[in-house]
Amino acid sequence: MLDAIRWDTDLIRRYDLAGPRYTSYPTAVQFNSQVGTFDLFHALRDSRKAQRPLSLYVHVPFCANICYYCACNKVITKDRGRAQPYLQRLEQEIQLIACHLDPTQKVEQLHFGGGTPTFLSHDELRQLMAQLRKHFNLLDDDSGDYSIEIDPREADWSTMGLLRELGFNRVSIGLQDLDPAVQRAVNRLQSLEETRAVIDAARTLQFRSINIDLIYGLPRQTPENFARTVEEVINLQPDRLSVFNYAHLPERFMPQRRINSNELPTPAQKLEMLQSTIEQLISAGYRYIGMDHFALPDDELAIAQEESTLQRNFQGYTTHGHCDLIGLGVSAISQIGDLYCQNSSDLTEYQNVLATSQLATSRGLQCNADDRLRRAVIQQLICNFSLEFSDIEQTFNIDFQGYFGDLWPQLQDMAKDGLIELDRDRITILPAGRLLVRSVCMVFDAYLEQHSRQRFSRVI
């Protein structure tokens, strides 16, 4: 079975390196300031000519309360009035982008992230969706994949009803941990009852899919109390689960400085948490998709993986990797053809640039032929746990072993260690290697140098 995992502690300790999550290749670390608005307009024109379907990501940066573990681009404020000036600039960006696309290009996927998207009032959410529908071809038949991130402390039945009315059919719920001591340590007090109420509303209102996010490695977590959280979450029966490894990087993310590092679980405890979580979820019928993600067997991600059509982009695992991804809002990233570009991550700068009717593109990258080749290799490995050399050879007109000859010794070592099976035709990630698939992908990363790995979280 595709979800089969074999736990090998010695192997994990040897290959548990810091490295990218490969929501893109090349990763955002390689973005540079040489890419600007002109490149974006050129890519949009190509998208229009090719009539490619679209995926829209909208970033809402505001949160009423700070969660100490959070590494997202956010603005902490109790002042709800700050949303309106931001929405005005966001609507300008929507108009500037949309006029370079064809109005018939369908928006197959839409995602509101943050921050806390439901920081916005009901009227503001209506206003924003009205602008998106005015300028983009959003689907009206509920066939699109339209999702929004929910903080149960910022949503109730009326909020869920509004979201369903506006066209959202998927929700992603931040939970992280249910233990009160852990919640106090990270400043996120959220009861099981609050979370269950939002999930009950989503089910009653016929949302198509519910995702729950958990984090292991937080302060005051123990293998025992985290197992209780996982058990409660299984009882909620989400369609998908994301179980993230907390990366404590206080030198990069200021809120994390408020976490007492003496209260963090040991590496051995974190491994025990992960192993127990995997066993609990697999026993409950969830499939391991990869990279911290689990799904029920009838979920679209699990089906796509079975059919070898699963893809990965800046929104994680997806069935819409064929779409051009348009990022809207502060810090949002777009992937249009072979162009990656990112808006300014500074809210004031983002708003000031758009006030001059210019786009806030601040950096990016144009993929070259080698990037496209390695991207295809990494995508196959991280999504399907296998790679047929003939597929790459036919697509890119290369001899696989010849092109990657200098990597062969590393791959052979991984084969000896039992991470992969390597022969003349393919690479197969073995059950013991599936948790470490990032380490296999890192072999093919032409940009990854030892000194740059400190910018990434560890694999496990």
VOGU-3710 file (C-alpha; in Angstrom, 3 decimals, decimal comma):
1> mldairwdtd> 0,000/0,000/0,000  1,130/3,550/-0,695  0,668/4,567/2,933  2,977/1,817/4,237  5,684/3,255/6,514  8,425/1,371/8,297  9,806/3,148/11,350  13,601/2,908/11,523  14,982/5,055/14,353  18,652/4,650/13,349
11> lirrydlagp> 17,888/5,660/9,766  15,867/8,657/10,908  18,662/9,879/13,170  21,182/9,586/10,338  19,081/11,347/7,677  17,127/13,816/9,819  18,804/16,864/8,271  17,626/20,433/7,864  16,238/21,031/4,397  13,458/22,544/2,260
21> rytsyptavq> 9,845/21,408/2,236  9,857/21,709/-1,585  6,600/23,547/-2,050  8,613/24,805/-4,999  11,874/24,099/-6,745  13,952/26,214/-6,753  12,831/27,209/-3,255  11,938/30,749/-2,186  15,438/31,101/-0,686  16,696/31,478/-4,271
31> fnsqvgtfdl> 14,344/34,361/-5,114  16,146/37,579/-6,045  15,303/41,223/-6,676  16,073/40,967/-10,412  12,512/39,750/-11,021  9,891/42,491/-11,099  6,563/43,659/-12,435  7,576/43,451/-16,107  8,355/39,740/-15,716  5,009/39,175/-14,026
41> fhalrdsrka> 3,091/40,919/-16,816  4,953/38,847/-19,412  4,059/35,615/-17,565  0,416/36,675/-17,240  0,261/37,306/-20,972  1,618/33,801/-21,637  -0,991/32,375/-19,262  -3,706/34,227/-21,137  -2,484/32,964/-24,502  -2,285/29,378/-23,256
51> qrplslyvhv> -5,719/29,676/-21,570  -4,393/27,899/-18,484  -6,779/27,460/-15,527  -6,022/29,437/-12,377  -5,459/28,889/-8,686  -5,846/32,005/-6,527  -4,218/32,479/-3,126  -5,347/35,467/-1,035  -3,298/36,445/2,027  -5,092/38,107/4,948
61> pfcanicyyc> -2,304/38,964/7,410  -4,251/40,088/10,476  -4,589/38,192/13,770  -6,227/39,455/16,958  -3,878/37,396/19,144  -0,323/36,184/18,750  0,559/32,473/18,805  4,159/32,225/19,960  5,067/29,342/17,621  3,853/31,087/14,463
71> acnkvitkdr> 6,273/31,758/11,600  3,661/33,140/9,174  3,623/36,671/7,774  1,085/38,339/10,072  0,099/41,577/11,777  -1,111/41,320/15,372  -3,792/43,901/16,122  -7,075/44,307/17,985  -7,973/47,170/15,644  -10,397/45,686/13,111
81> graqpylqrl> -10,303/49,013/11,267  -6,890/48,129/9,848  -8,512/45,645/7,481  -10,314/48,195/5,318  -7,231/50,088/3,975  -5,631/46,714/3,251  -8,692/45,514/1,362  -8,675/48,677/-0,746  -5,103/47,950/-1,880  -5,872/44,257/-2,324
91> eqeiqliach> -8,746/45,164/-4,627  -6,405/47,375/-6,650  -4,044/44,418/-7,008  -6,916/42,179/-8,107  -7,843/44,661/-10,830  -4,252/45,166/-12,016  -3,641/41,420/-12,281  -6,994/40,467/-13,796  -6,762/42,886/-16,705  -3,774/40,896/-18,031
101> ldptqkveql> -5,678/37,597/-17,983  -8,542/36,287/-20,065  -11,912/36,481/-18,269  -12,678/32,949/-19,456  -9,750/31,382/-17,571  -11,450/29,300/-14,888  -10,450/29,564/-11,249  -10,306/25,892/-10,279  -8,778/26,528/-6,860  -9,117/29,377/-4,354
111> hfgggtptfl> -7,513/29,593/-0,923  -7,705/32,281/1,756  -4,750/32,076/4,155  -3,156/34,202/6,801  -3,021/35,407/9,438  -6,657/34,812/10,219  -8,939/35,306/7,190  -12,008/35,467/9,452  -10,463/38,519/11,133  -12,415/40,253/8,375
121> shdelrqlma> -16,011/41,190/9,140  -18,877/39,532/7,275  -19,319/42,641/5,138  -15,599/42,729/4,336  -15,604/39,052/3,339  -18,586/39,730/1,070  -16,808/42,761/-0,387  -13,620/40,808/-1,114  -15,401/37,846/-2,707  -17,511/40,222/-4,814
131> qlrkhfnlld> -14,315/41,777/-6,193  -12,809/38,370/-6,950  -15,976/37,264/-8,752  -16,129/40,520/-10,676  -12,577/40,221/-12,018  -11,963/36,459/-12,160  -13,970/33,547/-13,522  -14,934/31,870/-10,236  -17,078/28,776/-10,641  -20,694/28,897/-9,487
141> ddsgdysiei> -21,500/25,171/-9,512  -19,518/24,227/-6,354  -17,113/22,170/-8,463  -14,119/24,355/-7,585  -11,699/23,631/-4,753  -12,373/26,748/-2,646  -10,859/26,673/0,843  -10,259/28,993/3,766  -8,186/28,767/6,948  -10,300/28,958/10,092
151> dpreadwstm> -9,415/29,870/13,674  -12,350/28,422/15,674  -11,966/31,287/18,141  -12,791/33,690/15,295  -15,721/31,815/13,735  -19,217/30,661/14,661  -22,223/29,133/12,906  -23,114/32,414/11,202  -19,540/32,782/9,935  -19,582/29,262/8,539
161> gllrelgfnr> -22,946/29,901/6,903  -21,587/33,037/5,265  -18,490/31,247/3,986  -20,604/28,499/2,451  -22,867/31,101/0,862  -19,821/32,857/-0,622  -18,713/29,639/-2,325  -16,179/28,084/0,055  -16,472/24,294/0,243  -13,312/23,348/2,173
171> vsiglqdldp> -12,010/24,512/5,545  -8,622/24,149/7,207  -8,766/24,437/10,991  -5,820/25,373/13,167  -5,813/23,297/16,340  -2,134/22,493/17,127  -2,736/20,890/20,571  -5,631/20,417/22,973  -3,668/20,234/26,237  -4,330/23,412/28,303
181> avqravnrlq> -0,742/23,579/29,598  0,635/23,471/26,055  -1,922/26,035/24,899  -0,915/28,430/27,680  2,772/27,989/26,810  2,129/29,091/23,198  -0,627/31,640/23,986  -3,379/29,854/22,072  -6,255/28,896/24,356  -8,762/26,964/22,262
191> sleetravid> -11,182/24,401/23,607  -12,236/21,143/21,999  -15,820/22,412/22,161  -14,986/25,514/20,077  -13,286/23,354/17,467  -16,076/20,772/17,410  -18,708/23,513/16,949  -16,999/24,783/13,802  -16,622/21,248/12,437  -20,280/20,447/13,175
201> aartlqfrsi> -21,286/23,619/11,342  -19,095/22,725/8,361  -20,632/19,255/8,133  -24,193/20,498/8,499  -23,570/23,136/5,812  -22,120/20,457/3,513  -18,550/21,683/3,237  -16,819/19,060/1,115  -13,638/18,661/3,128  -12,264/19,469/6,586
211> nidliyglpr> -8,544/19,667/7,362  -7,051/19,956/10,867  -3,516/21,190/11,612  -1,520/19,797/14,530  2,024/20,624/15,670  4,344/18,327/17,618  7,419/19,576/19,463  5,702/22,481/21,256  6,626/23,440/24,855  5,187/21,216/27,613
221> qtpenfartv> 4,163/18,542/25,127  4,816/14,946/26,112  4,256/11,797/24,071  1,380/10,943/26,425  -0,537/14,226/26,263  -0,014/14,618/22,515  -1,367/11,095/21,952  -4,521/12,203/23,784  -4,833/15,197/21,428  -4,464/12,934/18,397
231> eevinlqpdr> -7,100/10,578/19,799  -9,568/13,455/20,220  -8,824/14,697/16,711  -9,429/11,235/15,237  -12,835/11,300/16,943  -13,588/14,519/15,014  -12,987/12,564/11,765  -11,378/15,266/9,590  -10,874/14,332/5,934  -7,252/15,471/6,084
241> lsvfnyahlp> -4,672/16,054/8,791  -1,418/17,980/8,777  0,994/17,070/11,585  3,828/19,583/11,502  7,170/19,482/13,257  7,678/22,655/15,304  10,922/24,323/14,273  12,225/26,514/17,096  14,045/29,367/15,337  13,770/32,344/17,730
251> erfmpqrrin> 16,622/34,164/15,974  14,417/34,362/12,851  10,903/34,588/14,293  10,540/37,073/17,136  7,348/35,616/18,724  9,201/32,357/19,346  11,469/34,198/21,791  8,557/34,100/24,223  8,727/30,310/24,310  10,767/28,849/27,153
261> snelptpaqk> 13,249/26,583/25,362  13,674/24,561/28,578  10,057/23,433/28,198  10,536/22,031/24,689  10,433/18,231/24,355  13,702/16,443/23,663  14,498/15,120/20,174  13,801/11,597/21,446  10,395/12,674/22,750  9,576/14,321/19,415
271> lemlqstieq> 10,400/11,120/17,578  8,204/9,182/19,990  5,341/11,632/19,361  5,662/11,286/15,609  5,869/7,505/15,704  2,833/7,252/17,989  0,864/9,736/15,847  1,559/7,787/12,670  0,495/4,536/14,327  -2,698/6,127/15,662
281> lisagyryig> -3,676/7,654/12,335  -2,876/4,594/10,234  -4,849/2,438/12,682  -7,774/4,853/12,311  -7,761/4,372/8,530  -5,801/7,423/7,380  -3,338/7,199/4,497  0,112/8,737/4,769  0,325/11,143/1,834  3,790/12,415/2,679
291> mdhfalpdde> 5,460/15,447/4,238  3,364/15,459/7,455  0,077/14,967/5,576  -2,569/12,289/6,085  -5,932/11,767/4,388  -8,830/9,342/4,413  -8,744/6,826/1,537  -11,637/8,488/-0,334  -10,047/11,953/-0,162  -8,938/13,526/-3,452
301> laiaqeestl> -5,297/13,622/-2,327  -5,236/9,908/-1,510  -6,932/9,038/-4,802  -4,526/11,270/-6,774  -1,547/9,604/-5,120  -2,919/6,163/-5,992  -3,288/7,338/-9,600  0,163/9,048/-9,647  -1,397/12,437/-10,427  -0,638/14,146/-7,092
311> qrnfqgytth> 1,278/17,440/-7,334  2,831/19,972/-4,997  2,928/23,778/-5,005  3,060/26,679/-2,542  -0,264/25,514/-1,085  1,202/22,069/-0,338  -0,073/18,830/-1,847  -2,668/19,538/-4,503  -4,603/18,128/-7,424  -4,349/21,532/-9,161
321> ghcdliglgv> -0,641/21,755/-9,927  -1,504/22,267/-13,614  -3,018/25,667/-12,775  -1,169/28,967/-12,808  -1,020/30,116/-9,189  -1,772/33,803/-8,621  -0,796/35,114/-5,183  -2,666/38,189/-3,941  -1,839/40,224/-0,844  1,217/41,015/1,232
331> saisqigdly> 4,007/38,386/0,933  1,905/36,255/-1,472  3,789/34,100/-3,990  2,733/33,409/-7,573  3,874/30,595/-9,844  2,951/31,301/-13,448  4,548/28,975/-15,941  8,260/29,061/-15,155  8,119/32,319/-13,207  8,013/32,566/-9,432
341> cqnssdltey> 7,378/36,002/-7,956  6,570/37,312/-4,501  4,944/40,481/-3,228  6,633/42,636/-0,617  6,437/41,072/2,842  6,161/44,468/4,514  2,542/45,588/4,908  3,291/49,319/4,715  5,420/48,920/1,597  2,820/46,663/-0,038
351> qnvlatsqla> 0,077/49,233/0,548  2,207/52,235/-0,452  3,285/50,695/-3,766  -0,264/49,760/-4,711  -1,391/53,278/-3,765  0,618/54,393/-6,820  -1,266/51,867/-9,010  1,833/49,675/-9,288  2,110/46,021/-8,342  4,103/45,196/-5,207
361> tsrglqcnad> 6,277/42,493/-6,786  9,561/42,550/-4,864  11,478/39,416/-5,852  11,271/36,121/-7,691  12,987/33,729/-10,035  12,750/32,606/-13,666  13,338/28,862/-13,961  15,990/27,685/-16,422  16,138/24,310/-18,174  18,024/22,643/-15,307
371> drlrraviqq> 15,514/24,010/-12,785  12,606/22,573/-14,759  14,280/19,170/-14,960  15,135/18,968/-11,259  11,693/20,310/-10,344  10,090/17,419/-12,228  12,340/14,887/-10,482  11,648/16,287/-7,010  7,908/16,553/-7,716  7,685/12,882/-8,675
381> licnfslefs> 9,650/11,716/-5,654  7,852/13,835/-3,076  4,357/13,155/-4,435  4,469/9,572/-5,678  7,493/8,070/-3,852  8,849/6,809/-7,176  10,515/8,062/-10,329  10,661/6,399/-13,731  13,821/7,560/-15,490  12,207/7,070/-18,909
391> dieqtfnidf> 9,542/9,692/-18,095  12,204/12,309/-17,382  14,358/11,225/-20,322  11,497/11,548/-22,803  10,275/14,868/-21,438  13,679/16,541/-21,211  15,634/14,634/-23,877  18,440/13,526/-21,550  20,103/10,342/-20,352  19,121/10,293/-16,666
401> qgyfgdlwpq> 22,124/8,445/-15,276  24,466/10,470/-17,452  22,949/13,811/-16,437  22,972/12,984/-12,732  26,127/10,846/-12,755  27,782/12,859/-9,977  24,838/12,119/-7,679  24,945/8,364/-8,188  27,247/7,582/-5,224  24,861/9,366/-2,838
411> lqdmakdgli> 21,885/7,504/-4,266  23,743/4,202/-3,998  24,496/4,944/-0,332  20,799/5,619/0,270  19,970/2,338/-1,442  22,431/0,480/0,811  20,848/2,149/3,845  17,369/1,058/2,801  15,851/4,481/2,035  15,399/3,776/-1,659
421> eldrdritil> 15,537/1,026/-4,219  17,767/2,049/-7,108  18,073/0,248/-10,412  18,778/1,175/-14,023  15,148/2,221/-14,683  13,805/3,898/-11,564  14,077/5,143/-7,987  11,525/3,824/-5,507  11,216/5,303/-2,016  10,980/2,322/0,337
431> pagrllvrsv> 8,678/2,246/3,399  11,624/3,118/5,680  12,423/6,134/3,493  9,005/7,702/3,115  9,288/9,843/6,224  12,682/10,986/4,902  11,642/11,752/1,318  12,881/15,342/1,732  16,399/13,963/2,272  16,183/12,063/-1,008
441> cmvfdayleq> 14,928/15,168/-2,828  17,796/17,199/-1,379  20,255/15,069/-3,363  18,815/16,600/-6,556  18,811/20,193/-5,239  21,515/22,083/-7,134  21,260/25,112/-4,830  21,448/23,416/-1,464  24,729/24,057/0,287  25,618/23,060/3,817
451> hsrqrfsrvi> 25,813/26,642/5,062  22,313/27,447/3,792  20,561/24,548/5,531  20,244/26,499/8,777  17,417/28,421/7,055  15,250/25,300/6,925  13,513/23,053/9,436  14,657/19,490/10,043  13,096/16,658/8,075  11,583/15,021/11,195
//
